[in-house]
Structures are given as structure tokens and as C-alpha cells.
Amino acid sequence: MEARRLIWEGAELLDARGFDEFTSSHLEGAKNLSSQAGSRDIRKALPQIDAPIICYSNHNGRATTLACRIMDLGYPYVFGLEGGLQCMAASDS
């Protein structure tokens, strides 16, 4: 799985869900960044513009929204985790 390789190589992992959802469960090493985050918050959370970034949520579109916001700021290597958090957790089983 490409996502696993990118994570292993140090990609930024962003959880686009709400804070309560994030605190109840999230992927190891993930940062919580709302899909509604503003430009300032995104740049603060992602100081290295050329690092690969993987966004995920509960497969409900928040990761896509966040990924688009990040790409609009000029970050070139932004990916969405297909299937969301559940897909990654299921593949660990």
C-alpha cells in the first residue's frame, strides 16, 4: 500500500476529523487539523511545503476538503487516504 510506504518514510499524517473524534482514536503519529482549518493554521502545522502529506477522515469527505485547502496553498504532494481511517485499521487486522 502506497500510503504505508509514505507514512514509513515520514509523510505528514493529518486527521481531518473533529477534535473529539481524534482524541478517541487516530493513527499513530497523526496531527489533528480540521477540514475547516484556515491558511494560517495549515501553514503552522505544515512548515515544510515539499513534504508529502496524507489526509484522512471517516470516509465522509473531510479529508478531501482538507487536502484541497492544502493544495490551494501550494503544497504539491498531498494525498487522501482511500477508504479513510476504517480502511487503514481494517488492513492492520
Beta strands, then each sheet from edge to edge (+ up, - down):
strand 1: 12-15
strand 2: 31-32
strand 3: 53-56
strand 4: 78-80
sheet 1: 2+ 1+ 3+ 4+
end
